[in-house]
Amino acid sequence: MSRTIVVTGTDTDIGKTVFAAGLTAAIGAHYWKPVQAGLDDGSDSRTVETLGVPASRIVPEAYRLTTPCSPHLAAERDGVEIDPARLTLPTVDGPLVVEGAGGALVPVTRGLLYADLFARWGAPVVIVARTTLGTINHSLLTIEALRSRAVPILGIAFVGEEVEDSERIICALGGVRHLGRLPHLAPLDAQTLRAAFANGFDASGFGREAWA
């Protein structure tokens, strides 16, 4: 299996896709979004491409669903049955960044959560958390949900303005590494993301040697 890093979040719309794009570009990886739910505003794969990841390094989604909601419901509304067998990690040349949907406990089907998929894959997970009010609770719950399934956690990446105490206590109580922080970017494009990611993260922290 190629070196794989899974990106999940503590909630939806927290900057997970932007982080995943920055990480993918920084380590020269391929990107895969297994299930895309919601197409009216484009797709996460398309967003990642606009943020600097070449189309040749974007693996097509296993499922593209119309409604922007939990994949289990989006599939039902589209008359599609999600087959977990189609959600095995693709083989690529080099590293692979896989982005989940919403948070770790979002249902893929009515009997399968994303955290369950992560456990099957066995790849290390980066938790993306916002720095706004409520992040301590959401982050620690996500850590517990992953640990209860023996999912390896590479660390936590924050998005937003610096909130030193919240970031410190999450890492201390959760027993996870602080990987860095990505500020909100305006404008947001490939150039500003590349610069902000290089400033906020050490790319070597995402290498295989960091998994131990």
N, C-alpha and C positions, 0 to 999 in steps of 0.2 A: 504494500500500500504506500502511496506517496505520503510525504509529510503533510498532515492535514491539521488545520486549526479551525475550530467551529466558533462562530460569533453568535452569541445570544444576547438578549437584553433583559432589563428588569421591568420593561413595559414597552408599549408601542410608541412610535414617533419620538424617540429619544436621541436619534442620530446614529442608530446602529448601522444603517446602510452607508452613511458617510464614513464612519469609522472603518467598515469592512472594505470600502473602496480605497481608503488611505493605506490600510494594512496590505491589501493585495498588491497595490502599486509599489509599496516600499520594499516588499520582500520578493517581488517578481513572481507572484503566484498566479494560479488560475482562480477564477471565482465561480461559485455555484450557488444558486438559490433553488433548492429542491422544489418548493411549491410557491408559486406567485399567486396571491389572492388579491384581485383588484387590478384592472387594466385601463380604466378610464384616464388615469393620470400617468400612463406609461407603466414601466416595470422597474423593479429594483436593479435588474440586470442592465437596463438602459441607463439608469442613473449612474451606476458604477462605470459604465463606458464613458459617459460625459465627464466623469471625474478622473479620467486618466488611465483606465484599464483598457488595453486594446481588445477589440471584439474577438480576436483570435484566441484570447485567453479567458473568454467567458463561456462556460459550459451551459448549454440550453437547459432550461427548467424541465423537470420531469412532468410537472403539471402547471398549466396556465389557466387560472380560474377567473371568472368575470367579477364577482362581488368582493369588495374590500372588507372582508370580515374573517373570522377564524376559518382556517382551511377546511375543517370538517363540514361547516355549514356552507361555505362557498362551493364546495364540491357537490353537495346535495342539491343546491339551487341550480347548478349547471348540469345536473343529471350524470355526474361523474363519480365513479367509485375509486378512491385512492388505494392503490395496491402498495403496501409497504415494501414489497419485493423490488419495486421500481425506485426505491429511495436508498439503495446501496450507494456507497461513495464511488464516484467515477474515478477511473484511472487516468491520470494526467502525467505529463512530463514535468516534474518539479513539485513545488509546494501547491497546496490547495486551500483556499479559504471558503468555508461553507457558512452561509448566513441563514439562520432560522427565521421564524416569523413571530413578531411580538415578543413575548416572554417565554421562559423555559417550559411553563406549564400550559402553553397553548395547545389545544387538541389538533392533531393532524387528521385523525379519524375519531369516531366516538369511542374507540378503545385504545387509542395510542396518542401519547403526548410527545411533544418535541424532546423533552428530557429523556423519555424512553428511547427515542431514536439515538440521542447522544450516547446513551449507555451502550447501545448496540454497536455504534461506530467505534467507541473507545478512544476517540481522539480528544486532545486537550481543548478546553473551552475557555474563551475569553468572554467575560461578562461585561457588557456595556451598561453603564449607569449614568443617569443625569445627576447633576449636583444640586438640584433644587429640593425644596421641602418634601419630605417623604421618602427620600432616597435611602436613608439608613434602613428603614423597615423593608422596603422592596428589595434592596440589595442582599440583606441578611437572609430573607426568605428564599431568594433565588439560590444563594449559596447552599442553604440547607436542603433545598429540593434536589440540587445536583449531587451533593454529597450523599444523600440518602440512597442514591442510585449508583454510587461509586463512580460518578463521572469525574474525570480528572479536570481540575480547574487551573489554567495557566496563570490567571490573574484577573484583575478588574481594570477596565479603562473608563475613565470619567469623561463626560461631555458637558460643557458649560463653563460658567465662571468658576474660578477657584473658590472652594469652600473647605478650607484646610481641616477643620475639626471633623466634619462629616466624612471626608475622605479617609482621614487617619483612623477614626473609630470603626468604620466599616472594615478596613483591612485588618485592624487589630482583633476585633471580635470575630470576624469571619475567617481569620487565619489565611488570608490571600495576599498575593503581591499586588502592589500599586504599580501598574504598568505605565501610567502616564495620563495626561488629560488633553482633550481636544476642545478648544474654545469654539463657540458659535462663530461662523465665518460669514462676512458680508463684504464683498461678494463671495459666493461659494463657487469655485471652479477648480479645474485640475491643478492650476498653478498655486492658488492659495491653500488648497488642501495639502499638496505635497510639502509646502513650506511649513505649515502648521503641524503636520504629522512628524516631520523631521525635528521640529523644535520640541514637540511634546512627548515623543516616544523614542526609545532606543531600539532600533530594528533588531539588534542582536538579542533582545529579550524575547523575541518570538522564534528564535532558532531552536533546533532540536536539543541543543545542550541546555536550554532553559526549561525543558520539560521535566527534568528530574526533580 
